[in-house]
C-alpha cells in the first residue's frame, strides 16, 4: 500500500497532465512498476517462470520492459514510457526520471553485472541508451538520444553519440 501512495504523489507532482488520483492507476509508469513489484517478488524467491510471466504481462500492457531481476529504489518516474527497457542487473537508486525509449542495457552476454547503476536524482532523456556495467553519478542528466558507454561523474550533464560532458 505504501508503494501506491508514493506513486500517486510522485506522478501528481511530476506530471501536470494528471487531473485526478484515479488517472494514476491508468498511468503506464504506475502499472509497469506494479507488475515489476510482483515479478521481482517471485524472482527473489527463484520462481523464475512466474517472475517472467508477470514481467512479460506488464511489458505487453504498458510497453515498458523491466526485468524482474533489476533493483529499483524509491520514486522511479517513467514519463510516457513506451519503449523503456531496464535490464536484469540494472540498479536504480532513488528519485530517477526516465523518458520514453530509454534503454538501461547490457553490451555482452556474460553472466554477472552487465547493466548500468544509476545513482540518485538522475534524469535520463528520451531515447538515451545507457549501456554496460557503468555508473551514472548522482544529480546527473543524460541528454535525449545520448549513447552512454562510460561512467558519468556526479552533478554532470552528458549529451551526444558517444556521450560527452557538456
VOVO-67368 format. One record per residue (C-alpha): residue number from 1; residue in three letters; y, x, z. Coordinates in Angstrom, 3 decimals. Layout:
[atom NUM; 'ala'; [Y; X; Z]] ...
***
This chain:
[atom 1; 'unk'; [0.000; 0.000; 0.000]] [atom 2; 'unk'; [2.328; 2.921; 0.693]] [atom 3; 'unk'; [1.979; 4.080; -2.943]] [atom 4; 'unk'; [3.061; 0.658; -4.220]] [atom 5; 'unk'; [6.188; 0.568; -2.053]] [atom 6; 'unk'; [7.116; 4.134; -3.043]] [atom 7; 'unk'; [6.666; 3.390; -6.741]] [atom 8; 'unk'; [8.714; 0.190; -6.589]] [atom 9; 'unk'; [11.641; 2.042; -5.005]] [atom 10; 'unk'; [11.298; 5.047; -7.322]] [atom 11; 'unk'; [11.140; 3.031; -10.532]] [atom 12; 'unk'; [14.037; 0.800; -9.486]] [atom 13; 'unk'; [16.089; 3.921; -8.684]] [atom 14; 'unk'; [15.235; 5.837; -11.869]] [atom 15; 'unk'; [15.206; 3.052; -14.482]] [atom 16; 'unk'; [18.274; 0.818; -14.731]] [atom 17; 'unk'; [16.368; -1.462; -17.158]] [atom 18; 'unk'; [14.193; -2.754; -14.287]] [atom 19; 'unk'; [15.724; -6.040; -13.129]] [atom 20; 'unk'; [13.127; -7.217; -10.600]] [atom 21; 'unk'; [10.385; -5.911; -8.333]] [atom 22; 'unk'; [7.806; -7.815; -10.387]] [atom 23; 'unk'; [8.649; -5.850; -13.534]] [atom 24; 'unk'; [7.462; -2.682; -11.817]] [atom 25; 'unk'; [3.877; -3.972; -11.976]] [atom 26; 'unk'; [4.161; -4.066; -15.789]] [atom 27; 'unk'; [5.644; -0.576; -15.983]] [atom 28; 'unk'; [3.247; 1.888; -17.706]] [atom 29; 'unk'; [4.014; 4.681; -15.205]] [atom 30; 'unk'; [3.037; 2.459; -12.286]] [atom 31; 'unk'; [-0.138; 1.225; -13.951]] [atom 32; 'unk'; [-1.224; 4.682; -15.137]] [atom 33; 'unk'; [-0.800; 6.131; -11.655]] [atom 34; 'unk'; [-2.656; 3.196; -10.124]] [atom 35; 'unk'; [-5.629; 3.941; -12.412]] [atom 36; 'unk'; [-5.235; 7.634; -11.610]] [atom 37; 'unk'; [-5.475; 6.928; -7.870]] [atom 38; 'unk'; [-8.755; 5.067; -8.405]] [atom 39; 'unk'; [-10.207; 7.679; -10.780]] [atom 40; 'unk'; [-9.114; 10.562; -8.524]] [atom 41; 'unk'; [-10.851; 8.880; -5.563]] [atom 42; 'unk'; [-14.147; 8.886; -7.494]] [atom 43; 'unk'; [-13.567; 12.392; -8.871]] [atom 44; 'unk'; [-13.107; 13.862; -5.392]] [atom 45; 'unk'; [-16.437; 12.324; -4.400]] [atom 46; 'unk'; [-18.145; 13.786; -7.500]] [atom 47; 'unk'; [-18.722; 10.357; -9.077]] [atom 48; 'unk'; [-17.586; 11.706; -12.442]] [atom 49; 'unk'; [-18.772; 8.773; -14.564]] [atom 50; 'unk'; [-16.702; 6.276; -12.575]] [atom 51; 'unk'; [-13.786; 8.673; -12.402]] [atom 52; 'unk'; [-13.782; 8.977; -16.186]] [atom 53; 'unk'; [-14.370; 5.235; -16.619]] [atom 54; 'unk'; [-11.181; 4.311; -14.723]] [atom 55; 'unk'; [-9.245; 7.177; -16.284]] [atom 56; 'unk'; [-10.157; 6.029; -19.802]] [atom 57; 'unk'; [-9.362; 2.416; -18.931]] [atom 58; 'unk'; [-5.920; 3.483; -17.713]] [atom 59; 'unk'; [-5.321; 5.548; -20.862]] [atom 60; 'unk'; [-6.208; 2.617; -23.142]] [atom 61; 'unk'; [-3.984; 0.205; -21.238]] [atom 62; 'unk'; [-0.928; 2.456; -20.864]] [atom 63; 'unk'; [-1.044; 5.249; -23.453]] [atom 64; 'unk'; [-0.764; 7.740; -20.577]] [atom 65; 'unk'; [-3.706; 10.085; -20.030]] [atom 66; 'unk'; [-4.070; 11.537; -16.546]] [atom 67; 'unk'; [-7.311; 13.422; -15.918]] [atom 68; 'unk'; [-8.912; 12.322; -12.626]] [atom 69; 'unk'; [-9.100; 15.956; -11.507]] [atom 70; 'unk'; [-5.342; 16.524; -11.713]] [atom 71; 'unk'; [-3.446; 16.889; -8.436]] [atom 72; 'unk'; [-0.287; 14.783; -8.200]] [atom 73; 'unk'; [2.237; 14.771; -5.365]] [atom 74; 'unk'; [4.722; 12.066; -4.403]] [atom 75; 'unk'; [7.296; 10.397; -6.626]] [atom 76; 'unk'; [5.973; 11.187; -10.090]] [atom 77; 'unk'; [8.128; 9.225; -12.546]] [atom 78; 'unk'; [6.924; 8.875; -16.133]] [atom 79; 'unk'; [9.645; 7.275; -18.242]] [atom 80; 'unk'; [8.296; 5.260; -21.201]] [atom 81; 'unk'; [5.146; 7.353; -21.009]] [atom 82; 'unk'; [3.377; 6.795; -24.315]] [atom 83; 'unk'; [1.509; 9.949; -25.233]] [atom 84; 'unk'; [1.836; 11.745; -21.893]] [atom 85; 'unk'; [-1.195; 13.951; -21.159]] [atom 86; 'unk'; [-1.879; 15.591; -17.781]] [atom 87; 'unk'; [-4.901; 17.919; -17.810]] [atom 88; 'unk'; [-7.693; 18.327; -15.287]] [atom 89; 'unk'; [-6.414; 21.369; -13.390]] [atom 90; 'unk'; [-2.715; 20.472; -13.566]] [atom 91; 'unk'; [-0.918; 20.428; -10.233]] [atom 92; 'unk'; [2.265; 18.392; -9.910]] [atom 93; 'unk'; [4.281; 18.718; -6.719]] [atom 94; 'unk'; [6.839; 16.104; -5.598]] [atom 95; 'unk'; [9.701; 14.421; -7.460]] [atom 96; 'unk'; [8.643; 15.203; -11.034]] [atom 97; 'unk'; [10.052; 13.327; -14.036]] [atom 98; 'unk'; [8.160; 13.312; -17.338]] [atom 99; 'unk'; [9.387; 11.638; -20.520]] [atom 100; 'unk'; [7.205; 10.274; -23.316]] [atom 101; 'unk'; [4.966; 12.594; -25.257]] [atom 102; 'unk'; [4.832; 15.365; -22.633]] [atom 103; 'unk'; [1.634; 17.415; -22.540]] [atom 104; 'unk'; [0.615; 19.434; -19.500]] [atom 105; 'unk'; [-2.319; 21.043; -21.252]] [atom 106; 'unk'; [-4.630; 23.983; -21.437]] [atom 107; 'unk'; [-4.883; 26.752; -24.027]] [atom 108; 'unk'; [-8.538; 27.658; -23.507]] [atom 109; 'unk'; [-11.842; 26.006; -22.736]] [atom 110; 'unk'; [-12.781; 28.300; -19.840]] [atom 111; 'unk'; [-13.677; 26.795; -16.514]] [atom 112; 'unk'; [-11.200; 27.228; -13.692]] [atom 113; 'unk'; [-7.441; 26.776; -13.548]] [atom 114; 'unk'; [-6.200; 26.310; -17.110]] [atom 115; 'unk'; [-3.341; 23.792; -16.835]] [atom 116; 'unk'; [0.214; 24.198; -15.501]] [atom 117; 'unk'; [1.519; 23.907; -11.969]] [atom 118; 'unk'; [4.813; 22.014; -11.788]] [atom 119; 'unk'; [6.766; 22.611; -8.591]] [atom 120; 'unk'; [9.089; 20.031; -7.005]] [atom 121; 'unk'; [12.161; 18.424; -8.590]] [atom 122; 'unk'; [11.335; 19.293; -12.197]] [atom 123; 'unk'; [12.348; 17.261; -15.253]] [atom 124; 'unk'; [10.371; 17.667; -18.492]] [atom 125; 'unk'; [11.955; 16.221; -21.632]] [atom 126; 'unk'; [10.301; 14.110; -24.323]] [atom 127; 'unk'; [7.524; 15.742; -26.360]] [atom 128; 'unk'; [7.692; 19.028; -24.446]] [atom 129; 'unk'; [4.426; 20.955; -24.332]] [atom 130; 'unk'; [3.749; 22.949; -21.161]] [atom 131; 'unk'; [0.541; 24.844; -21.805]] [atom 132; 'unk'; [-1.772; 27.116; -19.859]] [atom 133; 'unk'; [-2.112; 28.316; -16.287]] [atom 134; 'unk'; [1.624; 28.783; -15.758]] [atom 135; 'unk'; [4.096; 27.699; -13.092]] [atom 136; 'unk'; [7.329; 25.794; -13.625]] [atom 137; 'unk'; [9.691; 26.651; -10.757]] [atom 138; 'unk'; [11.464; 24.148; -8.511]] [atom 139; 'unk'; [14.555; 22.315; -9.769]] [atom 140; 'unk'; [13.945; 23.371; -13.367]] [atom 141; 'unk'; [14.456; 21.422; -16.585]] [atom 142; 'unk'; [12.378; 21.691; -19.727]] [atom 143; 'unk'; [14.207; 20.545; -22.860]] [atom 144; 'unk'; [12.847; 17.896; -25.208]] [atom 145; 'unk'; [10.395; 19.338; -27.711]] [atom 146; 'unk'; [10.138; 22.696; -25.948]] [atom 147; 'unk'; [6.877; 24.636; -26.021]] [atom 148; 'unk'; [6.465; 26.480; -22.733]] [atom 149; 'unk'; [3.775; 29.173; -22.602]] [atom 150; 'unk'; [5.113; 31.380; -19.769]] [atom 151; 'unk'; [6.196; 30.858; -16.165]] [atom 152; 'unk'; [9.673; 29.387; -15.666]] [atom 153; 'unk'; [11.790; 30.581; -12.741]] [atom 154; 'unk'; [13.172; 28.067; -10.236]] [atom 155; 'unk'; [16.571; 26.485; -10.983]] [atom 156; 'unk'; [16.258; 27.186; -14.707]] [atom 157; 'unk'; [16.679; 25.349; -17.980]] [atom 158; 'unk'; [14.422; 26.279; -20.913]] [atom 159; 'unk'; [14.573; 24.943; -24.471]] [atom 160; 'unk'; [13.096; 25.637; -27.892]] [atom 161; 'unk'; [9.910; 26.859; -29.525]] [atom 162; 'unk'; [8.877; 29.041; -27.838]] [atom 163; 'unk'; [10.929; 28.047; -24.815]] [atom 164; 'unk'; [13.764; 30.380; -23.843]] [atom 165; 'unk'; [16.201; 30.305; -20.938]] [atom 166; 'unk'; [19.457; 28.557; -21.684]] 
***
